[in-house]
Amino acid sequence: VQLVESGGGTVQAGGSVRLSCGVSGYSSQDYCIGWFRQTPGREREAVAAIDTDDRATYYADSVKGRFTISRDNAKNTAYLQMDSLQPEDTAMYYCAITRSAPAVYGGSWHFPEQREYNYWGQGTQVTLS
């Protein structure tokens, strides 16, 4: 299984960028996809996630209303559209997949924990100038 991120680069504050995550070598499309980010000296954090059928999505509070996750199962590709970028969005961005599915309880969707993601890409750097 291989995940390859692309689309990172240097962006001005207030700008936009779209990250892509290509998935290959997986036997089905039945997986949840997550985007994570990490900066030096800090723990990796979840940014967004989407379930197999695009029924449910998750966003970290810090990116709600600015980032949009999507997937194209026909292309085995996931995307992270990042708008209104801010300096604190500077990070290495990773995509990952898991067979674990999100579940509803307490009236809300709960997505898999980061530790449940089995396969990871190498990351793509997004830097705000």
C-alpha positions in Angstrom: 0.0 0.0 0.0 1.4 3.4 -1.0 0.1 6.9 -0.2 1.6 9.8 -2.0 0.8 13.4 -1.1 1.3 16.3 -3.5 0.4 20.0 -3.8 2.3 21.5 -1.0 4.5 24.6 -1.4 4.9 28.2 -0.2 1.7 30.2 -0.1 1.0 33.8 1.0 -1.2 34.3 4.0 -4.8 34.4 2.9 -4.1 32.2 -0.1 -5.3 28.7 -1.0 -3.7 25.4 -1.8 -5.1 22.0 -2.6 -3.4 18.9 -1.4 -3.8 15.5 -3.1 -3.3 12.0 -1.7 -3.1 9.2 -4.1 -3.7 5.7 -2.7 -2.4 2.6 -4.5 -2.1 -1.1 -3.7 -5.1 -1.3 -1.4 -7.5 -4.1 -2.2 -10.7 -2.0 -1.8 -11.9 1.5 -1.4 -13.4 0.7 2.0 -11.2 2.9 4.1 -11.4 6.2 6.0 -8.9 8.9 4.9 -7.4 11.4 7.3 -5.2 14.4 6.9 -2.8 15.2 9.6 -0.1 17.9 10.1 3.0 18.3 12.2 5.4 21.1 13.0 8.8 20.7 14.6 8.6 20.2 18.3 4.9 19.5 18.3 2.8 16.4 18.1 1.1 15.4 14.9 -2.5 16.5 14.9 -5.6 15.5 13.0 -6.8 18.1 10.6 -9.7 16.4 8.7 -11.1 13.0 7.9 -13.7 11.5 5.6 -15.4 8.2 5.6 -15.7 5.7 2.7 -18.9 6.9 1.3 -18.5 10.6 1.9 -21.3 10.6 4.4 -19.3 12.0 7.2 -16.4 14.3 7.7 -14.4 15.6 10.6 -12.5 18.9 10.9 -10.3 20.2 13.7 -11.7 23.4 15.2 -8.7 25.3 13.9 -9.6 24.6 10.3 -13.4 24.5 10.3 -14.8 26.8 7.6 -11.4 27.1 5.9 -10.5 23.5 4.9 -12.5 21.0 2.9 -11.8 17.3 2.6 -13.1 15.3 -0.3 -12.4 12.1 -2.1 -12.8 10.6 -5.6 -13.0 6.8 -5.2 -12.8 6.3 -8.9 -9.3 7.9 -8.8 -8.3 6.5 -5.4 -7.5 10.1 -4.5 -8.3 12.3 -1.5 -8.0 16.1 -1.5 -7.7 18.8 1.1 -8.7 22.2 -0.1 -7.1 24.8 2.2 -8.4 28.3 2.0 -7.8 31.5 4.0 -4.4 30.1 5.0 -2.8 31.5 8.1 0.8 31.4 9.3 -0.1 28.8 11.9 -1.1 26.4 9.1 2.6 26.0 8.2 3.3 22.3 8.7 4.1 19.1 7.1 0.8 17.5 6.0 0.3 13.8 5.9 -2.5 11.6 4.6 -3.3 8.3 6.1 -5.9 5.5 5.8 -7.6 3.1 8.1 -10.1 0.3 7.8 -11.7 1.5 11.0 -15.0 3.3 10.3 -16.4 6.4 12.0 -19.4 5.8 14.3 -22.3 7.8 15.6 -22.8 8.1 19.3 -24.1 10.9 21.4 -25.6 12.3 18.2 -22.2 13.0 16.6 -19.8 11.2 14.3 -16.6 10.0 15.9 -13.7 9.2 13.7 -10.9 6.7 14.3 -8.0 7.8 16.5 -4.7 8.7 14.9 -3.2 5.4 16.2 -5.7 3.5 14.2 -4.4 4.7 10.8 -2.4 1.9 9.3 -0.8 3.4 6.2 0.8 6.8 5.9 2.2 9.0 3.1 5.6 10.7 3.3 4.1 14.1 3.7 4.0 17.4 1.8 5.2 20.7 3.2 3.0 23.8 3.3 4.7 27.0 4.2 3.1 30.3 4.7 5.2 33.3 3.7 
